[in-house]
Amino acid sequence: MSLSDLRVEFDTRHGRVTALSGISLDVLPGETLGIVGESGCGKSITALAMMGLIPNPPGHVTGGVIEFDGEDITHASNRRLRQLRGRDIAMIFQEPMTSLNPVFTVGDQIAEAILLHQDMSRAEADRQVVELLETVGIPEPEARAKSYPHQLSGGMRQRVMIAMAISCRPKLLIADEPTTALDVTVQAQIFDLMRDIQAKFGVAIVLITHDMGAIAEMTDRVAVMYAGRVIEQGTSDQILDNPLHPYTRGLIGCIPVLGRAAASTDRLPPLAEIPGVVPPLHLLGDGCAFAERCALADDHCRSVRPPLDDKGHPVACHHAGEIA
């Protein structure tokens, strides 16, 4: 999957606003790309664009190219996109309870994807459903296939979503905050499961998250997004060991460190935070969107938008040289 200078705009009560501004990303076979940022930065819109799920109206892809497996699918027909979704490109949504249909068993819902994209009988599909549920670590898969979503725990529902996503052996798996609302033990199990699936099937994964800890654990490369732009990208080691954008440094600084105490007291210091919030898209000016929250910002930052330049790795910050 390759995104090149992708622009997405939405019609709103404030007029047309730009949700994605010149996004360029590559996802290579067998690797995990992390897309990280706060809520409202454009991560999920990027995932929906990859899937061809931008609602039109009010959304519009107004520029750039989305290429998958050598094919330009930017403005592909709905029929062609339905052929690709599920079979070649699959997505794990962040809230399985709202993504699964409550009136059908989980087995029926997984089998539907298999029957849609593969030439097999219902009996063969049912057998494959049981195998998939076993693959994702659900106990008693024959019985669980007959369960309804409300009869399963949050972790098991997420495993069902993963089973559905890998049912047709996709080339690209997009995981949109797949561990939201799960406790840390279940989160670790889901991440282990995703790594096992990648090793077994060679699938490329796009992991969308706001958690730099998940980025450190799961990804090969990282794209940091803010206000609809990629503001820093590189290998995971580059981003975590040598972050050059103040926003990236802020995200890393927000990670609590067990046992870190203040020098002069036994009490732990307060958790770090990035001041302010992501600005509304219709209020973005000509300068850096992060300027109002940045301690390094000056008049130049507020008036001139920084380009994505190579400072050892790509970063969009006028002060990246000083930070380095």
Backbone bond lengths (Angstrom), bond angles and torsions (degrees), N, CA, C in turn:
res aa  C-N    CA-C-N  psi(-1)  N-CA   C-N-CA  omega(-1)  CA-C   N-CA-C  phi
1 M - - - 1.457 - - 1.517 108.78 -
2 S 1.331 116.03 135.78 1.454 121.12 179.12 1.518 109.36 -138.55
3 L 1.323 116.99 128.30 1.455 123.06 172.42 1.522 107.49 -108.57
4 S 1.309 116.80 130.37 1.454 121.04 -178.40 1.521 109.70 -127.85
5 D 1.346 116.32 111.20 1.469 123.72 176.46 1.529 111.69 51.68
6 L 1.331 116.26 43.27 1.463 121.24 -175.21 1.527 111.06 -73.70
7 R 1.336 115.94 132.46 1.461 122.61 175.60 1.525 109.11 -124.19
8 V 1.330 115.57 131.29 1.462 121.63 176.52 1.524 107.71 -128.68
9 E 1.332 116.06 131.79 1.461 121.30 -179.85 1.521 109.60 -125.46
10 F 1.342 114.73 153.88 1.456 120.84 179.57 1.525 109.70 -128.65
11 D 1.330 115.19 140.74 1.459 120.63 172.15 1.520 108.56 -81.94
12 T 1.330 116.77 125.33 1.460 121.79 -179.03 1.526 109.18 -132.17
13 R 1.321 115.79 176.90 1.459 120.13 177.21 1.528 111.59 -67.56
14 H 1.354 116.25 -15.26 1.461 120.95 177.06 1.526 111.57 -95.57
15 G 1.338 116.39 9.17 1.452 120.26 -174.42 1.516 110.45 99.12
16 R 1.313 116.74 -170.31 1.462 120.43 -179.60 1.527 109.80 -81.15
17 V 1.332 115.91 127.42 1.458 121.26 179.47 1.527 109.39 -119.53
18 T 1.324 115.10 152.89 1.456 121.37 -178.63 1.515 109.60 -93.80
19 A 1.323 116.40 116.22 1.465 121.59 -179.74 1.526 111.90 -88.80
20 L 1.324 117.02 -36.50 1.466 122.33 175.22 1.518 107.46 -127.08
21 S 1.317 116.06 127.51 1.460 120.84 -174.53 1.518 110.14 -120.80
22 G 1.341 115.99 92.26 1.463 120.52 174.39 1.511 114.53 69.38
23 I 1.331 117.08 48.47 1.470 121.02 -179.69 1.528 109.89 -79.39
24 S 1.331 115.92 126.65 1.468 121.83 175.44 1.523 108.45 -127.67
25 L 1.333 116.02 117.08 1.460 122.21 -178.12 1.518 109.63 -143.13
26 D 1.323 116.37 149.54 1.461 122.11 172.13 1.524 108.54 -126.74
27 V 1.331 115.62 137.32 1.456 121.68 174.97 1.524 106.86 -118.53
28 L 1.315 116.73 115.09 1.455 121.44 -174.76 1.523 110.81 -90.42
29 P 1.338 117.98 152.13 1.472 120.68 -179.97 1.524 111.56 -57.20
30 G 1.326 115.49 132.82 1.455 121.11 174.63 1.515 115.97 79.44
31 E 1.341 118.95 1.92 1.464 120.47 -179.41 1.523 110.53 -107.33
32 T 1.332 115.19 167.29 1.462 121.37 175.15 1.523 108.80 -115.83
33 L 1.317 115.77 118.95 1.459 122.39 176.27 1.520 108.57 -102.03
34 G 1.309 117.11 125.98 1.450 121.12 176.40 1.515 110.96 -97.62
35 I 1.332 117.04 133.42 1.462 122.49 172.40 1.525 106.16 -114.94
36 V 1.337 117.00 118.06 1.455 121.22 -170.44 1.520 110.61 -126.56
37 G 1.313 115.60 149.16 1.456 121.87 178.59 1.518 109.32 162.90
38 E 1.329 116.14 168.94 1.460 120.89 178.12 1.522 110.93 -71.65
39 S 1.319 116.17 169.68 1.460 120.48 173.36 1.528 109.45 -61.10
40 G 1.332 115.47 136.41 1.455 119.80 -179.86 1.511 114.58 93.22
41 C 1.343 117.06 3.78 1.469 120.11 -178.10 1.531 113.08 -87.35
42 G 1.334 117.71 -12.69 1.465 120.11 178.21 1.510 114.96 108.63
43 K 1.327 117.63 9.67 1.465 120.21 -176.77 1.525 111.74 -65.04
44 S 1.323 116.75 -51.32 1.469 120.16 -176.69 1.528 111.53 -69.06
45 I 1.334 117.87 -33.84 1.463 120.52 176.17 1.523 109.78 -63.19
46 T 1.329 116.45 -37.95 1.468 120.02 176.18 1.519 110.66 -61.57
47 A 1.336 117.09 -43.32 1.463 120.97 178.74 1.522 111.09 -64.08
48 L 1.330 117.29 -43.33 1.465 120.22 179.07 1.520 111.13 -63.85
49 A 1.334 116.91 -35.91 1.471 119.92 176.80 1.526 110.31 -64.17
50 M 1.323 117.65 -40.93 1.463 121.11 177.48 1.527 111.27 -59.73
51 M 1.331 116.17 -35.18 1.462 121.11 -178.30 1.523 112.91 -87.17
52 G 1.326 117.77 -5.62 1.463 120.36 -175.46 1.513 111.79 70.24
53 L 1.333 116.92 34.90 1.463 121.52 -175.40 1.527 112.87 -113.53
54 I 1.332 118.16 16.06 1.453 119.83 174.98 1.528 108.43 -66.30
55 P 1.337 118.42 120.19 1.471 119.80 -177.98 1.528 111.08 -68.51
56 N 1.320 115.95 127.22 1.467 120.61 -177.50 1.530 109.73 -128.65
57 P 1.379 119.12 112.16 1.459 126.34 -7.39 1.539 110.59 -74.85
58 P 1.348 117.17 169.35 1.467 129.80 6.61 1.515 114.55 -91.89
59 G 1.338 118.66 -2.17 1.458 120.51 -176.79 1.510 112.60 -88.45
60 H 1.336 116.19 151.28 1.459 121.75 -179.92 1.529 108.86 -144.76
61 V 1.336 115.91 128.73 1.467 120.21 169.91 1.524 106.11 -84.71
62 T 1.324 117.03 107.32 1.464 121.66 -170.62 1.521 113.74 -103.38
63 G 1.322 117.87 -1.61 1.453 119.01 179.08 1.509 111.23 -173.40
64 G 1.334 115.47 161.71 1.454 121.03 177.09 1.517 113.68 87.97
65 V 1.314 115.17 -178.21 1.467 122.36 -173.92 1.527 109.53 -133.46
66 I 1.341 115.99 135.63 1.464 123.12 170.00 1.521 106.62 -110.99
67 E 1.317 116.27 116.02 1.463 120.73 -176.31 1.519 109.64 -119.88
68 F 1.336 115.04 132.31 1.462 119.97 178.54 1.511 109.40 -130.41
69 D 1.321 115.76 122.64 1.465 121.95 176.92 1.534 110.91 53.52
70 G 1.346 115.76 40.01 1.455 121.07 178.06 1.513 115.43 83.51
71 E 1.325 118.05 0.09 1.467 122.35 -177.10 1.526 110.12 -111.23
72 D 1.320 116.99 132.02 1.460 122.06 175.84 1.527 108.44 -78.68
73 I 1.335 115.97 112.59 1.473 120.14 -177.90 1.532 111.20 -112.55
74 T 1.332 116.41 17.58 1.467 120.44 -175.99 1.516 111.44 -55.06
75 H 1.324 115.49 -47.55 1.462 120.43 -178.76 1.529 110.50 -123.24
76 A 1.333 115.64 38.37 1.462 120.46 179.56 1.531 110.47 -66.05
77 S 1.326 115.39 155.59 1.466 120.10 -179.93 1.528 109.97 -69.11
78 N 1.333 115.71 159.13 1.466 120.21 177.71 1.523 111.19 -60.14
79 R 1.331 116.28 -35.45 1.465 119.55 179.72 1.528 110.49 -63.75
80 R 1.334 116.54 -44.24 1.465 119.89 -179.82 1.527 110.77 -66.27
81 L 1.326 117.23 -40.60 1.455 120.16 179.80 1.521 111.76 -65.27
82 R 1.343 116.92 -36.88 1.472 119.56 177.00 1.526 110.82 -65.01
83 Q 1.338 117.16 -31.63 1.462 119.88 176.73 1.523 111.20 -66.62
84 L 1.335 115.95 -36.54 1.466 120.41 -176.87 1.516 112.25 -79.45
85 R 1.336 116.86 -39.82 1.460 119.98 -177.35 1.524 110.71 -66.45
86 G 1.304 115.64 132.99 1.462 119.80 -179.61 1.505 112.01 88.21
87 R 1.341 116.93 -44.35 1.463 119.54 -178.65 1.529 111.48 -83.41
88 D 1.328 117.31 -50.71 1.460 121.74 -176.30 1.529 112.99 -110.24
89 I 1.320 116.89 -31.11 1.462 122.05 178.81 1.527 107.38 -126.83
90 A 1.311 116.70 123.31 1.465 120.80 -179.14 1.518 109.39 -127.13
91 M 1.333 115.15 157.85 1.454 120.19 -176.40 1.522 110.66 -135.94
92 I 1.334 115.32 137.09 1.453 122.14 171.93 1.522 106.68 -104.10
93 F 1.324 117.15 114.38 1.456 120.58 -177.14 1.526 110.03 -82.38
94 Q 1.338 115.79 160.66 1.455 119.71 -169.51 1.523 113.78 -77.52
95 E 1.320 119.39 -18.58 1.463 120.12 -179.61 1.523 108.97 -128.14
96 P 1.339 117.79 95.87 1.464 120.40 -174.45 1.518 113.80 -63.46
97 M 1.335 118.33 -28.48 1.465 119.24 -177.21 1.524 111.32 -66.18
98 T 1.333 117.42 -31.52 1.462 120.22 177.71 1.521 111.87 -90.36
99 S 1.319 117.83 -10.88 1.462 120.76 179.71 1.527 112.25 -93.96
100 L 1.325 116.91 -23.56 1.463 121.10 178.48 1.524 109.30 -93.27
101 N 1.325 115.90 142.03 1.463 121.42 179.86 1.532 108.74 -78.04
102 P 1.340 118.10 122.65 1.470 119.87 -174.55 1.520 114.75 -70.74
103 V 1.352 118.77 -14.36 1.464 119.69 -174.98 1.528 112.98 -100.91
104 F 1.333 117.58 2.88 1.458 121.45 175.98 1.521 109.39 -121.56
105 T 1.322 116.63 148.48 1.462 119.97 176.83 1.529 109.06 -67.66
106 V 1.314 115.61 157.68 1.462 119.10 -179.40 1.528 110.22 -66.31
107 G 1.329 116.86 -32.02 1.456 119.52 177.10 1.518 112.17 -63.31
108 D 1.339 116.56 -42.55 1.467 120.03 177.78 1.520 111.31 -61.99
109 Q 1.324 116.92 -38.13 1.461 119.98 -176.52 1.524 111.89 -72.28
110 I 1.319 117.22 -36.25 1.469 119.81 175.14 1.526 110.07 -69.87
111 A 1.331 116.62 -41.81 1.472 120.55 -179.14 1.518 111.48 -63.21
112 E 1.327 117.63 -32.59 1.464 120.36 -179.98 1.526 111.09 -59.25
113 A 1.335 117.01 -43.54 1.464 120.21 178.74 1.527 111.06 -65.40
114 I 1.327 116.33 -38.90 1.468 119.83 -179.49 1.523 110.47 -65.80
115 L 1.332 117.32 -46.97 1.464 121.05 -178.90 1.521 112.02 -65.76
116 L 1.345 117.37 -30.18 1.457 120.38 -179.00 1.518 112.02 -70.01
117 H 1.327 116.82 -35.88 1.465 119.71 -171.45 1.524 114.36 -111.40
118 Q 1.338 118.26 -10.26 1.458 119.74 -177.47 1.518 110.03 -126.48
119 D 1.301 114.60 148.26 1.466 121.16 -178.96 1.526 109.12 -88.64
120 M 1.322 116.35 88.89 1.461 120.41 178.14 1.518 109.62 -152.05
121 S 1.314 115.10 160.34 1.459 120.90 179.68 1.523 110.62 -76.45
122 R 1.356 115.76 168.38 1.458 119.33 178.33 1.522 111.07 -64.40
123 A 1.328 117.35 -37.22 1.470 119.73 179.29 1.522 110.82 -64.08
124 E 1.338 116.69 -40.43 1.467 119.98 177.32 1.525 110.64 -65.99
125 A 1.341 115.85 -39.71 1.470 119.71 178.35 1.513 111.19 -63.14
126 D 1.324 117.23 -40.86 1.468 120.58 179.32 1.528 110.98 -63.27
127 R 1.334 116.30 -39.08 1.467 118.79 177.85 1.526 110.76 -65.51
128 Q 1.334 116.12 -38.07 1.454 119.44 179.09 1.528 111.14 -68.74
129 V 1.326 116.84 -33.99 1.463 120.02 176.54 1.523 110.20 -59.20
130 V 1.325 116.95 -46.56 1.467 120.84 179.95 1.530 110.08 -61.65
131 E 1.336 117.15 -42.04 1.463 120.67 178.86 1.529 111.02 -63.06
132 L 1.336 117.19 -39.87 1.464 120.89 179.69 1.522 111.25 -66.38
133 L 1.327 116.88 -43.29 1.457 119.74 178.88 1.527 110.91 -63.61
134 E 1.311 116.23 -34.78 1.459 119.47 175.96 1.527 110.50 -68.99
135 T 1.344 117.10 -39.27 1.462 121.86 179.33 1.521 111.65 -59.78
136 V 1.345 116.89 -39.38 1.463 119.87 -177.53 1.529 112.49 -88.08
137 G 1.329 116.97 9.42 1.455 120.48 170.36 1.512 116.17 83.63
138 I 1.327 117.81 25.27 1.464 120.23 176.95 1.524 108.91 -89.78
139 P 1.334 118.52 123.30 1.472 120.51 179.95 1.525 111.49 -69.75
140 E 1.310 116.01 153.24 1.461 123.05 -179.97 1.542 110.48 48.92
141 P 1.327 117.72 60.08 1.468 120.28 -173.16 1.526 114.16 -61.77
142 E 1.347 117.70 -32.25 1.468 118.71 179.03 1.522 111.17 -63.20
143 A 1.334 116.66 -40.79 1.460 120.08 179.81 1.520 111.12 -74.22
144 R 1.329 117.08 -40.22 1.458 120.15 -177.70 1.521 112.15 -67.32
145 A 1.310 117.54 -28.29 1.464 120.36 177.55 1.526 111.48 -61.50
146 K 1.320 117.04 -24.07 1.465 121.17 -179.69 1.533 112.23 -95.06
147 S 1.336 116.51 3.97 1.462 120.54 -179.36 1.526 110.66 -85.90
148 Y 1.323 114.89 155.91 1.465 121.34 173.68 1.539 108.46 -94.21
149 P 1.338 117.64 157.12 1.471 119.84 -175.64 1.519 114.17 -53.03
150 H 1.338 117.69 -38.14 1.468 119.27 -176.52 1.525 112.41 -69.79
151 Q 1.329 116.54 -12.95 1.458 119.85 179.78 1.527 112.54 -88.17
152 L 1.326 116.57 -1.84 1.463 121.18 -178.07 1.520 110.31 -111.47
153 S 1.323 116.17 154.33 1.463 121.05 175.33 1.533 109.82 -73.99
154 G 1.342 115.71 169.25 1.459 119.46 179.60 1.517 112.61 -60.33
155 G 1.333 116.55 -42.09 1.457 119.63 178.91 1.516 112.60 -64.67
156 M 1.335 117.04 -39.50 1.464 120.10 179.24 1.525 111.08 -69.76
157 R 1.337 117.28 -36.99 1.472 119.31 175.77 1.520 110.82 -62.20
158 Q 1.332 117.08 -39.30 1.454 118.87 178.28 1.517 111.22 -66.45
159 R 1.331 117.27 -35.27 1.463 120.46 175.86 1.527 110.74 -66.04
160 V 1.331 116.70 -36.06 1.474 119.80 175.13 1.517 110.28 -61.98
161 M 1.344 117.07 -42.74 1.464 120.55 178.09 1.527 111.27 -61.52
162 I 1.329 116.52 -38.33 1.462 119.94 178.14 1.519 110.39 -67.93
163 A 1.348 116.98 -41.02 1.467 120.53 176.85 1.524 110.64 -59.74
164 M 1.329 116.42 -42.14 1.462 120.57 178.58 1.527 110.82 -64.03
165 A 1.352 115.85 -39.91 1.454 120.17 -177.29 1.529 112.18 -67.19
166 I 1.335 117.69 -35.77 1.463 119.85 -176.88 1.524 112.43 -95.37
167 S 1.325 117.85 6.24 1.466 120.96 -173.29 1.521 112.76 -60.93
168 C 1.333 117.39 -29.28 1.468 120.20 -179.19 1.520 112.23 -110.77
169 R 1.329 117.47 18.57 1.457 123.45 178.26 1.534 111.29 54.44
170 P 1.325 118.88 62.11 1.466 120.95 -177.06 1.523 111.70 -67.89
171 K 1.325 114.78 158.76 1.459 120.32 175.52 1.525 111.51 -84.03
172 L 1.335 116.39 -26.39 1.460 121.57 -178.49 1.517 109.21 -132.52
173 L 1.328 115.88 129.04 1.463 122.49 178.44 1.525 108.50 -119.01
174 I 1.338 116.50 119.21 1.462 121.87 179.44 1.521 107.95 -102.27
175 A 1.325 116.45 119.79 1.465 121.97 -178.82 1.518 108.16 -110.73
176 D 1.334 116.42 106.01 1.466 121.82 -177.38 1.526 109.30 -92.49
177 E 1.328 115.68 95.26 1.465 122.52 -177.67 1.526 110.81 45.97
178 P 1.336 117.08 63.10 1.468 120.48 -171.08 1.517 114.43 -70.23
179 T 1.336 118.63 -10.28 1.464 119.42 -178.22 1.529 112.33 -113.70
180 T 1.338 117.23 18.40 1.462 120.32 177.13 1.531 110.44 -58.50
181 A 1.332 116.73 133.82 1.467 124.80 176.12 1.527 113.43 69.78
182 L 1.333 117.97 10.30 1.464 120.55 175.81 1.520 109.26 -101.28
183 D 1.327 116.40 146.92 1.463 118.33 179.47 1.526 109.68 -72.47
184 V 1.329 116.22 165.62 1.464 120.47 -169.20 1.525 112.29 -63.63
185 T 1.329 117.75 -32.33 1.460 119.77 179.01 1.516 110.71 -66.05
186 V 1.330 116.81 -44.62 1.458 120.63 178.70 1.529 110.30 -68.25
187 Q 1.336 117.83 -36.73 1.460 120.66 175.67 1.524 110.66 -55.93
188 A 1.323 116.22 -46.84 1.467 120.11 179.92 1.525 111.09 -61.56
189 Q 1.328 117.17 -38.84 1.458 120.72 178.86 1.537 111.20 -65.38
190 I 1.345 116.46 -40.68 1.463 120.19 179.51 1.523 110.41 -65.16
191 F 1.328 117.32 -41.68 1.469 120.35 178.94 1.530 110.75 -65.64
192 D 1.320 117.11 -40.69 1.470 119.88 176.32 1.524 110.27 -61.25
193 L 1.327 116.49 -41.03 1.458 120.81 179.39 1.525 110.95 -63.43
194 M 1.331 117.83 -42.46 1.463 120.90 179.33 1.526 111.12 -63.60
195 R 1.335 116.88 -39.24 1.465 119.74 177.62 1.525 110.85 -65.33
196 D 1.325 117.01 -41.07 1.473 120.21 179.17 1.526 110.69 -63.50
197 I 1.330 116.69 -42.27 1.464 120.54 179.66 1.526 110.77 -64.30
198 Q 1.332 116.51 -40.96 1.466 119.65 178.93 1.527 110.99 -63.47
199 A 1.339 116.27 -42.64 1.460 119.89 179.00 1.519 111.57 -65.71
200 K 1.334 117.27 -35.66 1.461 121.52 -176.01 1.525 112.25 -77.23
201 F 1.343 116.93 -41.10 1.466 120.04 -173.20 1.532 113.71 -109.71
202 G 1.338 118.35 -7.65 1.459 120.63 179.07 1.516 114.04 69.77
203 V 1.326 117.31 25.55 1.457 121.65 -176.08 1.529 110.08 -78.06
204 A 1.327 116.40 143.46 1.464 121.32 171.08 1.530 108.27 -82.09
205 I 1.325 116.71 142.55 1.465 121.22 -176.95 1.520 109.86 -124.76
206 V 1.323 115.94 134.02 1.460 122.26 168.07 1.519 106.76 -108.52
207 L 1.330 116.58 114.28 1.462 122.16 -179.07 1.521 109.05 -102.58
208 I 1.328 115.92 115.97 1.461 121.97 179.18 1.519 107.77 -100.48
209 T 1.331 116.65 126.23 1.460 119.61 -174.65 1.520 109.95 -158.92
210 H 1.331 115.45 165.24 1.464 121.38 169.92 1.528 110.25 -110.67
211 D 1.317 116.23 4.98 1.466 122.73 -171.48 1.533 110.29 -104.08
212 M 1.332 117.20 109.27 1.459 120.29 179.18 1.529 111.46 -66.91
213 G 1.335 117.19 -23.43 1.459 119.09 174.52 1.518 111.78 -64.20
214 A 1.347 116.80 -41.39 1.467 120.80 176.05 1.521 110.77 -64.99
215 I 1.337 116.59 -37.63 1.468 120.76 177.17 1.525 110.04 -60.15
216 A 1.338 116.45 -46.33 1.461 120.32 -179.10 1.518 111.71 -62.88
217 E 1.322 116.86 -34.71 1.468 121.02 -175.22 1.521 113.12 -81.47
218 M 1.339 117.42 -33.31 1.462 119.77 -164.41 1.528 115.78 -111.39
219 T 1.330 120.10 -26.77 1.456 119.89 -161.67 1.526 113.76 -103.84
220 D 1.342 113.62 156.81 1.470 121.73 172.50 1.527 110.95 -96.41
221 R 1.338 116.19 -39.93 1.461 122.10 177.53 1.529 108.86 -132.56
222 V 1.333 115.37 158.93 1.463 120.88 -174.16 1.523 109.79 -135.36
223 A 1.339 115.54 139.29 1.464 122.37 168.40 1.521 107.38 -120.98
224 V 1.333 116.60 121.64 1.460 122.16 178.52 1.524 107.69 -95.07
225 M 1.347 116.71 124.95 1.456 121.49 -177.55 1.521 110.65 -111.59
226 Y 1.348 113.66 145.62 1.464 119.73 174.42 1.519 108.82 -151.33
227 A 1.328 116.50 126.19 1.466 122.54 177.16 1.523 112.84 51.51
228 G 1.343 115.58 43.25 1.456 120.10 173.86 1.511 115.54 82.85
229 R 1.325 118.05 8.92 1.464 121.76 178.64 1.523 110.35 -126.54
230 V 1.334 116.32 152.27 1.458 121.09 166.18 1.525 106.44 -84.20
231 I 1.329 116.65 117.73 1.461 119.72 -176.06 1.525 112.69 -104.53
232 E 1.331 117.11 -12.36 1.457 120.67 175.30 1.518 108.21 -162.33
233 Q 1.324 115.89 139.91 1.455 118.70 175.26 1.515 110.31 -152.87
234 G 1.323 114.88 155.31 1.454 121.36 -179.21 1.508 109.60 169.99
235 T 1.328 116.14 -168.82 1.452 119.33 174.53 1.521 109.09 -69.47
236 S 1.309 116.01 160.00 1.464 119.58 -179.92 1.523 110.90 -59.46
237 D 1.321 117.45 -39.61 1.459 120.41 179.30 1.520 111.09 -64.07
238 Q 1.338 116.82 -41.56 1.460 119.67 179.06 1.529 111.65 -61.62
239 I 1.319 116.10 -46.10 1.462 120.19 -175.59 1.525 111.22 -69.94
240 L 1.337 117.38 -41.35 1.457 120.42 -175.84 1.525 112.50 -79.39
241 D 1.339 117.66 -34.42 1.465 120.72 -177.43 1.522 112.60 -87.87
242 N 1.343 117.12 -28.88 1.459 119.91 -175.65 1.527 110.79 -141.58
243 P 1.339 118.19 62.03 1.469 119.84 179.33 1.522 110.01 -66.94
244 L 1.335 117.09 134.45 1.461 121.46 -175.61 1.518 113.52 -109.56
245 H 1.323 117.86 -9.65 1.461 119.87 178.68 1.534 109.01 -104.32
246 P 1.332 118.34 136.31 1.472 119.86 179.68 1.524 112.99 -56.23
247 Y 1.334 117.87 -32.10 1.460 120.24 179.37 1.532 110.68 -67.36
248 T 1.332 116.79 -44.30 1.460 120.64 177.66 1.519 110.47 -61.32
249 R 1.321 116.17 -42.78 1.467 120.23 178.18 1.530 110.74 -62.51
250 G 1.344 116.41 -36.10 1.452 120.04 177.22 1.518 112.24 -66.11
251 L 1.340 116.76 -41.99 1.469 119.99 178.37 1.524 111.29 -61.76
252 I 1.330 115.99 -42.12 1.462 119.65 179.43 1.523 109.98 -67.92
253 G 1.333 116.95 -38.77 1.458 120.63 -179.69 1.513 113.73 -66.08
254 C 1.342 116.95 -20.22 1.469 120.62 179.71 1.524 112.95 -78.92
255 I 1.332 117.42 -8.03 1.461 119.83 179.90 1.521 109.56 -75.48
256 P 1.338 118.76 120.00 1.473 119.27 178.41 1.519 111.12 -68.78
257 V 1.323 115.64 140.58 1.464 121.50 179.60 1.527 108.20 -111.58
258 L 1.311 116.45 120.79 1.467 121.64 -176.46 1.521 110.63 -63.44
259 G 1.336 115.59 126.27 1.453 119.96 174.58 1.510 115.13 86.35
260 R 1.354 118.22 0.06 1.462 119.32 -179.91 1.537 108.78 -78.04
261 A 1.307 117.54 115.58 1.454 121.96 -176.88 1.520 110.36 -115.30
262 A 1.304 115.86 155.94 1.460 120.39 176.18 1.527 109.70 -66.95
263 A 1.340 115.88 153.70 1.462 120.33 -173.86 1.525 112.55 -66.84
264 S 1.328 116.49 -35.43 1.458 119.21 -171.74 1.526 114.24 -105.71
265 T 1.294 118.06 8.68 1.459 119.99 -177.96 1.521 109.67 -150.71
266 D 1.320 115.37 157.80 1.461 120.04 178.00 1.522 111.53 -81.63
267 R 1.329 116.69 -11.97 1.461 119.93 -179.72 1.516 110.24 -77.67
268 L 1.321 115.70 144.79 1.462 119.93 175.66 1.523 110.05 -70.96
269 P 1.325 118.02 144.73 1.465 120.22 178.03 1.518 109.67 -70.38
270 P 1.325 117.94 157.94 1.471 119.88 177.53 1.520 110.83 -63.46
271 L 1.323 116.20 149.63 1.457 120.58 177.92 1.526 109.94 -64.20
272 A 1.318 115.72 141.08 1.460 120.76 178.38 1.520 109.67 -71.75
273 E 1.315 116.56 154.09 1.450 121.34 175.62 1.515 109.43 -148.53
274 I 1.336 115.61 157.42 1.457 120.99 175.14 1.520 106.83 -91.22
275 P 1.319 118.83 121.79 1.474 119.39 -177.73 1.523 111.68 -65.94
276 G 1.329 115.88 151.68 1.455 120.24 176.56 1.513 113.52 79.20
277 V 1.328 115.51 -170.32 1.467 122.45 -178.75 1.521 109.16 -135.67
278 V 1.330 115.53 166.00 1.465 120.50 175.29 1.527 108.36 -63.08
279 P 1.335 118.63 129.29 1.468 119.90 -176.09 1.527 111.61 -71.45
280 P 1.332 117.83 148.68 1.473 119.99 173.42 1.527 110.58 -57.86
281 L 1.323 115.73 142.17 1.465 119.48 -174.38 1.520 112.56 -63.01
282 H 1.334 117.53 -30.35 1.458 118.90 -177.79 1.527 112.31 -78.03
283 L 1.342 117.11 -5.55 1.459 120.47 179.57 1.530 112.69 -107.36
284 L 1.317 117.71 6.09 1.463 119.95 179.59 1.525 110.06 -67.12
285 G 1.320 115.68 134.57 1.453 120.35 179.01 1.521 111.85 -95.35
286 D 1.328 115.41 -157.34 1.460 120.61 -178.21 1.516 112.86 -85.32
287 G 1.323 117.47 -17.77 1.449 120.53 -175.89 1.513 113.36 -91.24
288 C 1.329 115.47 -159.84 1.460 122.03 178.88 1.525 109.38 -69.75
289 A 1.319 116.82 129.69 1.467 120.71 -177.86 1.525 111.83 -66.19
290 F 1.332 117.68 -21.51 1.470 121.22 -177.68 1.528 112.09 -91.56
291 A 1.327 117.74 -1.40 1.467 121.21 -170.58 1.521 112.92 -57.75
292 E 1.339 118.21 -40.79 1.462 120.25 -175.99 1.525 112.93 -69.59
293 R 1.314 117.84 -13.29 1.469 121.56 -179.88 1.525 111.90 -109.75
294 C 1.334 117.43 0.50 1.460 122.08 -168.97 1.528 110.53 -104.18
295 A 1.328 116.51 131.11 1.465 121.17 179.15 1.525 112.24 -71.79
296 L 1.329 117.90 -19.24 1.460 121.12 -177.96 1.520 113.15 -94.21
297 A 1.338 117.59 -4.69 1.462 120.93 -172.29 1.532 111.60 -65.33
298 D 1.335 115.09 141.10 1.458 122.03 174.71 1.529 108.59 -130.23
299 D 1.321 116.74 -173.81 1.462 120.43 -177.79 1.518 111.81 -61.57
300 H 1.328 116.93 -34.89 1.466 120.03 178.53 1.529 110.51 -63.58
301 C 1.332 116.76 -40.97 1.465 120.78 178.94 1.529 110.82 -62.46
302 R 1.342 116.26 -39.03 1.460 120.37 -175.96 1.522 113.31 -76.03
303 S 1.319 117.86 -14.30 1.464 120.41 -175.82 1.520 114.17 -114.32
304 V 1.331 117.91 -20.29 1.467 121.34 -176.54 1.522 109.32 -127.03
305 R 1.319 117.07 121.86 1.464 120.70 178.66 1.518 109.86 -72.88
306 P 1.330 118.67 126.07 1.473 120.15 -177.99 1.528 111.38 -72.37
307 P 1.327 117.79 136.42 1.471 120.12 175.54 1.521 110.73 -76.61
308 L 1.317 115.74 163.84 1.465 121.29 176.90 1.526 107.69 -84.11
309 D 1.329 116.88 94.92 1.459 122.79 -176.72 1.517 111.14 -106.06
310 D 1.327 115.59 157.89 1.460 121.49 179.15 1.529 109.25 -87.07
311 K 1.317 116.16 110.23 1.463 122.69 176.10 1.533 109.86 -115.85
312 G 1.316 116.22 41.90 1.461 122.39 -168.27 1.509 109.31 105.98
313 H 1.319 116.78 -38.37 1.454 125.68 164.82 1.529 106.10 -151.72
314 P 1.335 118.67 159.94 1.470 120.48 -174.78 1.525 112.81 -62.28
315 V 1.339 116.32 130.99 1.461 121.88 178.25 1.519 108.38 -151.61
316 A 1.329 116.51 142.90 1.465 122.18 179.78 1.522 108.60 -109.80
317 C 1.336 116.18 84.57 1.461 121.40 -179.89 1.521 109.00 -156.21
318 H 1.328 117.02 130.34 1.461 121.09 178.30 1.531 111.74 -66.62
319 H 1.338 117.49 -22.12 1.458 121.74 -175.63 1.529 112.65 -105.41
320 A 1.334 116.61 14.66 1.474 118.83 -176.67 1.518 111.59 -61.04
321 G 1.327 117.33 -36.13 1.462 120.04 179.20 1.522 111.90 -63.07
322 E 1.327 116.78 -41.09 1.460 120.78 178.35 1.520 110.72 -65.25
323 I 1.327 115.83 -42.70 1.469 120.20 -179.26 1.519 110.52 -63.12
324 A 1.340 116.15 -42.10 1.461 119.95 179.82 1.521 110.95 -62.29
